[in-house]
Amino acid sequence: MACDISTARALPCKDSVGGLKNVYIANYGISVTPGADDSIPSTEFSGETFYQYELKGNSSLTQNIQTSRENGTTAFEQVLELTLPKLSAADNQAIKLLAFGRPHIVVEDYNGNFIYVGREHGADVTGGTIVTGAAMGDLSGYTLTFSGMERTPANSITGGDFTTQATVITA
């Protein structure tokens, strides 16, 4: 049977950390081809334009496996939650465009991993807030939830630093 497991997994070392460092957002329409292991070589992004959003705390990527035994289906929901501090008119415009579109997103974590969210169908903004906060120490900024539904988990990008292959626009 093609879906039989064929590998084992040992308990890994305790050398990884949580948290997201950056996200790189591109307009929908990029077509890249994963390899046999479902990873995508970084060279596949050569010439593609991504916009970098720097992050600091309170952002995460969660992938939920959704299986229906009755229907014989499995899908992977990719949920990216971002916290972006400080309000501005320019950011309001960018947030509006993100909500109207369905971008592709590359997530960079603090372990040096690059993960491609929304490869086939893009990621939709499914919730969020534009908030001023109530107390002086509260968030004045944005929270965004992006959701993607794909046939496979979000793809790892391999073969070097993604940012040296893609065209990355920074602030």
Backbone as CSV, one residue per row, in Angstrom:
resi,resn,N_x,N_y,N_z,CA_x,CA_y,CA_z,C_x,C_y,C_z
1,MET,0.843,-1.183,0.000,0.000,0.000,0.000,0.887,1.244,0.000
2,ALA,0.545,2.239,-0.771,1.373,3.440,-0.951,1.435,4.335,0.285
3,CYS,0.529,4.186,1.235,0.537,5.067,2.393,1.065,4.372,3.650
4,ASP,1.792,3.260,3.485,2.415,2.602,4.632,3.624,3.394,5.092
5,ILE,3.811,3.501,6.393,4.958,4.212,6.960,6.237,3.423,6.679
6,SER,7.329,4.145,6.422,8.574,3.457,6.062,9.797,4.014,6.789
7,THR,9.596,4.876,7.791,10.722,5.428,8.547,10.387,5.463,10.033
8,ALA,11.431,5.487,10.831,11.284,5.618,12.280,11.745,7.012,12.689
9,ARG,11.525,7.368,13.950,11.950,8.690,14.438,12.480,8.541,15.854
10,ALA,13.724,8.922,16.034,14.335,8.919,17.363,13.988,10.219,18.083
11,LEU,14.107,10.190,19.407,13.908,11.405,20.174,15.030,12.376,19.829
12,PRO,14.692,13.565,19.317,15.739,14.496,18.883,16.414,15.198,20.058
13,CYS,17.522,15.833,19.784,18.216,16.657,20.773,17.343,17.854,21.151
14,LYS,17.609,18.434,22.297,16.841,19.592,22.772,17.554,20.876,22.359
15,ASP,17.741,21.046,21.055,18.503,22.192,20.562,17.690,23.121,19.668
16,SER,16.355,23.015,19.709,15.549,23.921,18.901,14.784,24.879,19.813
17,VAL,14.340,25.972,19.231,13.593,26.988,19.967,12.341,27.352,19.197
18,GLY,11.382,27.910,19.887,10.154,28.344,19.257,10.254,29.782,18.775
19,GLY,9.283,30.174,17.981,9.188,31.570,17.559,9.503,31.790,16.101
20,LEU,8.931,32.852,15.580,9.134,33.239,14.187,9.962,34.507,14.114
21,LYS,10.886,34.537,13.173,11.790,35.676,12.995,11.264,36.654,11.948
22,ASN,10.862,36.122,10.795,10.371,36.934,9.674,9.309,36.160,8.913
23,VAL,8.453,36.883,8.208,7.634,36.286,7.163,7.900,37.060,5.888
24,TYR,7.811,36.356,4.782,8.032,36.929,3.461,6.756,36.659,2.672
25,ILE,6.123,37.728,2.190,4.806,37.627,1.578,4.900,37.980,0.100
26,ALA,4.305,37.110,-0.726,4.284,37.323,-2.176,2.845,37.282,-2.668
27,ASN,2.574,37.999,-3.737,1.261,37.941,-4.352,1.015,36.541,-4.883
28,TYR,-0.244,36.136,-4.917,-0.625,34.805,-5.373,-0.231,34.599,-6.837
29,GLY,0.163,33.398,-7.160,0.452,33.058,-8.549,1.798,32.416,-8.760
30,ILE,2.575,32.219,-7.707,3.883,31.565,-7.833,3.667,30.068,-8.004
31,SER,4.385,29.489,-8.932,4.307,28.047,-9.156,5.689,27.446,-8.928
32,VAL,5.816,26.627,-7.889,7.074,25.942,-7.579,6.794,24.454,-7.486
33,THR,7.828,23.643,-7.727,7.667,22.201,-7.757,8.423,21.555,-6.614
34,PRO,7.692,20.880,-5.698,8.371,20.176,-4.620,9.072,18.923,-5.139
35,GLY,10.110,18.514,-4.392,10.801,17.279,-4.716,10.037,16.078,-4.169
36,ALA,10.636,14.902,-4.296,10.008,13.661,-3.854,9.702,13.672,-2.362
37,ASP,10.494,14.405,-1.570,10.273,14.480,-0.121,9.376,15.656,0.267
38,ASP,8.718,16.270,-0.691,7.825,17.420,-0.511,8.536,18.710,-0.138
39,SER,9.876,18.720,-0.086,10.590,19.978,0.150,10.753,20.703,-1.188
40,ILE,11.001,21.998,-1.096,11.162,22.815,-2.298,12.573,23.393,-2.290
41,PRO,13.359,23.159,-3.346,14.685,23.773,-3.406,14.568,25.294,-3.456
42,SER,15.438,25.985,-2.737,15.378,27.453,-2.694,15.530,28.058,-4.079
43,THR,16.199,27.359,-4.981,16.387,27.871,-6.338,15.070,28.020,-7.099
44,GLU,14.018,27.329,-6.650,12.702,27.441,-7.301,12.125,28.860,-7.167
45,PHE,12.645,29.635,-6.207,12.114,30.977,-5.953,12.925,32.071,-6.644
46,SER,13.871,31.677,-7.466,14.719,32.642,-8.163,13.860,33.611,-8.980
47,GLY,14.040,34.902,-8.718,13.313,35.931,-9.463,11.945,36.274,-8.917
48,GLU,11.435,35.520,-7.946,10.120,35.827,-7.366,10.272,36.950,-6.329
49,THR,9.288,37.837,-6.252,9.350,38.978,-5.344,8.544,38.713,-4.085
50,PHE,9.192,38.890,-2.936,8.577,38.739,-1.620,8.821,40.006,-0.810
51,TYR,7.874,40.344,0.070,7.985,41.502,0.951,8.221,40.994,2.371
52,GLN,9.303,41.471,2.995,9.688,41.003,4.319,8.933,41.767,5.408
53,TYR,8.387,41.014,6.352,7.786,41.566,7.556,8.586,41.014,8.730
54,GLU,9.269,41.920,9.457,10.038,41.501,10.623,9.084,41.273,11.794
55,LEU,9.376,40.243,12.594,8.517,39.885,13.711,9.306,39.915,15.008
56,LYS,8.609,40.104,16.092,9.230,40.013,17.412,8.177,39.489,18.384
57,GLY,8.223,38.200,18.685,7.328,37.602,19.666,5.875,37.529,19.235
58,ASN,5.127,36.673,19.902,3.680,36.538,19.740,3.217,36.171,18.334
59,SER,4.047,35.560,17.523,3.640,35.098,16.198,3.936,33.606,16.115
60,SER,3.061,32.868,15.427,3.253,31.425,15.366,2.625,30.836,14.109
61,LEU,3.115,29.644,13.738,2.548,28.846,12.650,2.110,27.518,13.246
62,THR,0.851,27.181,13.053,0.297,25.909,13.507,-0.315,25.217,12.300
63,GLN,-0.060,23.908,12.191,-0.661,23.129,11.106,-1.574,22.076,11.716
64,ASN,-2.843,22.150,11.363,-3.853,21.223,11.870,-4.164,20.184,10.804
65,ILE,-4.097,18.927,11.192,-4.416,17.830,10.272,-5.911,17.572,10.378
66,GLN,-6.597,17.602,9.234,-8.038,17.384,9.207,-8.335,16.177,8.337
67,THR,-8.752,15.110,8.987,-9.002,13.851,8.306,-10.450,13.432,8.495
68,SER,-11.062,12.942,7.430,-12.397,12.365,7.481,-12.300,10.919,7.024
69,ARG,-12.432,10.010,7.977,-12.406,8.588,7.629,-13.587,8.248,6.724
70,GLU,-14.746,8.859,7.000,-15.955,8.585,6.223,-15.788,8.976,4.758
71,ASN,-15.137,10.119,4.522,-14.969,10.615,3.157,-13.666,10.159,2.521
72,GLY,-12.749,9.621,3.333,-11.454,9.185,2.807,-10.563,10.349,2.414
73,THR,-10.653,11.456,3.165,-9.877,12.650,2.816,-9.004,13.096,3.979
74,THR,-7.890,13.724,3.633,-7.025,14.374,4.607,-6.544,15.687,4.004
75,ALA,-6.606,16.736,4.788,-6.104,18.040,4.360,-5.337,18.646,5.528
76,PHE,-4.493,19.615,5.220,-3.652,20.260,6.215,-3.985,21.745,6.254
77,GLU,-4.535,22.176,7.389,-4.856,23.584,7.583,-3.617,24.269,8.159
78,GLN,-3.176,25.305,7.481,-2.003,26.067,7.903,-2.509,27.389,8.478
79,VAL,-2.237,27.611,9.776,-2.726,28.813,10.462,-1.523,29.623,10.929
80,LEU,-1.373,30.794,10.359,-0.280,31.698,10.699,-0.861,32.887,11.437
81,GLU,-0.409,33.089,12.684,-0.877,34.207,13.491,0.274,35.179,13.688
82,LEU,0.055,36.426,13.257,1.091,37.458,13.318,0.663,38.592,14.225
83,THR,1.622,39.121,14.964,1.428,40.343,15.738,2.398,41.379,15.192
84,LEU,1.857,42.496,14.724,2.651,43.564,14.120,2.431,44.843,14.924
85,PRO,3.414,45.272,15.724,3.227,46.457,16.561,3.258,47.761,15.762
86,LYS,2.595,48.746,16.273,2.563,50.134,15.810,1.628,50.323,14.620
87,LEU,0.717,51.253,14.767,-0.252,51.587,13.720,0.308,52.654,12.790
88,SER,-0.047,52.565,11.500,0.295,53.631,10.555,-0.681,53.580,9.388
89,ALA,-0.810,54.681,8.706,-1.688,54.745,7.538,-1.189,53.808,6.437
90,ALA,0.134,53.748,6.230,0.707,52.865,5.202,0.424,51.404,5.536
91,ASP,0.565,51.049,6.818,0.281,49.670,7.216,-1.198,49.346,7.081
92,ASN,-2.080,50.304,7.374,-3.515,50.081,7.167,-3.792,49.695,5.718
93,GLN,-3.171,50.376,4.784,-3.357,50.078,3.362,-2.830,48.687,3.035
94,ALA,-1.651,48.349,3.542,-1.066,47.027,3.276,-1.927,45.917,3.866
95,ILE,-2.443,46.126,5.072,-3.298,45.129,5.721,-4.572,44.925,4.901
96,LYS,-5.130,46.005,4.392,-6.331,45.901,3.557,-6.051,45.052,2.323
97,LEU,-4.918,45.295,1.671,-4.578,44.527,0.469,-4.306,43.054,0.797
98,LEU,-3.663,42.793,1.936,-3.459,41.405,2.354,-4.800,40.708,2.569
99,ALA,-5.756,41.409,3.179,-7.072,40.827,3.435,-7.848,40.578,2.142
100,PHE,-7.647,41.422,1.143,-8.340,41.255,-0.134,-7.723,40.138,-0.979
101,GLY,-6.426,39.858,-0.795,-5.731,38.872,-1.619,-5.674,37.505,-0.976
102,ARG,-4.845,36.640,-1.523,-4.563,35.313,-0.955,-3.095,34.989,-1.231
103,PRO,-2.219,35.652,-0.501,-0.786,35.563,-0.799,-0.173,34.208,-0.463
104,HIS,1.013,34.007,-1.013,1.905,32.923,-0.605,2.805,33.514,0.477
105,ILE,3.154,32.701,1.484,3.947,33.212,2.598,5.069,32.235,2.927
106,VAL,6.280,32.757,3.049,7.403,31.978,3.559,7.640,32.421,4.992
107,VAL,7.654,31.457,5.894,7.864,31.702,7.317,9.295,31.316,7.657
108,GLU,10.025,32.213,8.326,11.374,31.919,8.806,11.319,31.833,10.325
109,ASP,11.735,30.684,10.877,11.729,30.557,12.329,13.126,30.805,12.896
110,TYR,13.237,30.766,14.219,14.515,31.034,14.879,15.490,29.858,14.807
111,ASN,15.098,28.769,14.167,15.990,27.632,13.953,16.597,27.650,12.557
112,GLY,16.314,28.716,11.793,16.848,28.826,10.442,16.039,28.075,9.404
113,ASN,14.835,27.625,9.758,13.965,26.923,8.813,13.131,27.921,8.027
114,PHE,12.939,27.615,6.753,12.037,28.377,5.896,10.907,27.438,5.499
115,ILE,9.658,27.861,5.734,8.483,27.018,5.528,7.519,27.773,4.623
116,TYR,7.053,27.095,3.566,6.215,27.730,2.541,4.739,27.453,2.802
117,VAL,3.987,28.477,3.131,2.569,28.383,3.472,1.733,28.796,2.254
118,GLY,0.699,28.009,1.969,-0.230,28.362,0.894,0.334,28.127,-0.500
119,ARG,1.092,27.050,-0.677,1.764,26.795,-1.962,0.766,26.696,-3.117
120,GLU,-0.273,25.901,-2.975,-1.213,25.707,-4.092,-2.336,26.739,-4.103
121,HIS,-2.912,27.010,-2.931,-4.144,27.804,-2.873,-3.990,29.175,-2.237
122,GLY,-2.790,29.504,-1.777,-2.589,30.780,-1.108,-3.119,30.735,0.319
123,ALA,-2.954,31.826,1.024,-3.412,31.936,2.417,-4.325,33.146,2.529
124,ASP,-5.471,32.940,3.132,-6.447,34.020,3.307,-6.332,34.619,4.699
125,VAL,-6.504,35.938,4.794,-6.663,36.557,6.104,-8.067,36.177,6.569
126,THR,-8.140,35.407,7.662,-9.427,34.931,8.163,-9.828,35.609,9.466
127,GLY,-8.988,36.497,9.954,-9.314,37.225,11.174,-8.178,38.160,11.537
128,GLY,-8.424,38.953,12.545,-7.390,39.868,13.000,-7.999,41.085,13.658
129,THR,-7.120,41.950,14.131,-7.567,43.177,14.767,-6.643,44.322,14.398
130,ILE,-7.201,45.508,14.424,-6.434,46.751,14.388,-6.776,47.405,15.717
131,VAL,-5.794,47.462,16.619,-6.104,47.792,17.997,-5.192,48.895,18.528
132,THR,-5.770,49.803,19.301,-4.988,50.880,19.919,-4.509,50.512,21.312
133,GLY,-5.126,49.509,21.933,-4.799,49.170,23.308,-5.524,50.097,24.262
134,ALA,-5.626,49.678,25.530,-6.294,50.500,26.534,-5.288,51.130,27.495
135,ALA,-4.304,50.359,27.918,-3.289,50.856,28.851,-2.008,51.165,28.089
136,MET,-1.118,51.922,28.704,0.110,52.335,28.026,0.973,51.154,27.577
137,GLY,0.919,50.027,28.268,1.717,48.861,27.918,1.037,47.906,26.963
138,ASP,-0.175,48.218,26.502,-0.917,47.343,25.599,-0.418,47.468,24.158
139,LEU,-0.758,46.471,23.355,-0.423,46.499,21.922,-1.184,47.612,21.223
140,SER,-0.462,48.417,20.498,-1.029,49.346,19.538,-0.501,48.863,18.201
141,GLY,-1.344,48.147,17.469,-0.867,47.540,16.226,-1.889,46.598,15.635
142,TYR,-1.387,45.543,15.020,-2.215,44.643,14.234,-2.001,43.202,14.693
143,THR,-3.063,42.438,14.683,-2.951,40.984,14.754,-3.643,40.454,13.504
144,LEU,-3.014,39.508,12.861,-3.568,38.923,11.638,-3.534,37.414,11.752
145,THR,-4.588,36.767,11.293,-4.614,35.312,11.170,-4.773,34.972,9.702
146,PHE,-3.791,34.252,9.179,-3.842,33.731,7.814,-4.161,32.246,7.899
147,SER,-5.030,31.767,7.024,-5.340,30.340,6.975,-5.205,29.847,5.542
148,GLY,-4.559,28.707,5.417,-4.449,28.035,4.128,-4.883,26.591,4.292
149,MET,-5.445,26.016,3.252,-5.846,24.612,3.272,-5.167,23.941,2.085
150,GLU,-4.322,22.961,2.381,-3.513,22.314,1.347,-3.602,20.797,1.458
151,ARG,-3.175,20.120,0.412,-3.166,18.655,0.390,-1.999,18.069,1.166
152,THR,-0.967,18.871,1.416,0.214,18.418,2.147,0.558,19.446,3.220
153,PRO,1.356,19.062,4.225,1.823,20.069,5.184,2.614,21.151,4.450
154,ALA,2.765,22.295,5.082,3.553,23.377,4.485,4.935,22.841,4.137
155,ASN,5.412,23.201,2.956,6.672,22.664,2.442,7.875,23.335,3.070
156,SER,8.888,22.534,3.405,10.182,23.073,3.831,10.929,23.544,2.599
157,ILE,11.674,24.626,2.741,12.524,25.120,1.661,13.942,24.704,2.000
158,THR,14.584,24.021,1.068,15.913,23.454,1.306,16.929,24.025,0.322
159,GLY,18.198,23.735,0.590,19.249,24.097,-0.353,19.799,25.488,-0.155
160,GLY,19.783,25.972,1.074,20.368,27.284,1.325,19.340,28.316,1.710
161,ASP,19.818,29.509,1.911,19.006,30.622,2.369,18.055,31.068,1.267
162,PHE,16.761,30.944,1.533,15.713,31.354,0.601,15.910,32.802,0.140
163,THR,16.365,33.683,1.053,16.452,35.110,0.752,17.549,35.446,-0.258
164,THR,18.457,34.521,-0.523,19.479,34.770,-1.545,18.985,34.397,-2.933
165,GLN,17.868,33.688,-3.018,17.317,33.276,-4.305,16.183,34.201,-4.752
166,ALA,15.266,34.481,-3.838,14.120,35.344,-4.162,14.570,36.812,-4.134
167,THR,13.767,37.657,-4.741,13.947,39.093,-4.623,13.164,39.528,-3.393
168,VAL,13.864,39.948,-2.346,13.222,40.299,-1.080,13.254,41.811,-0.911
169,ILE,12.062,42.391,-0.761,11.924,43.839,-0.542,11.841,44.044,0.973
170,THR,12.753,44.838,1.512,12.771,45.115,2.943,12.333,46.555,3.196
171,ALA,11.986,46.840,4.437,11.542,48.185,4.808,12.706,49.130,4.880
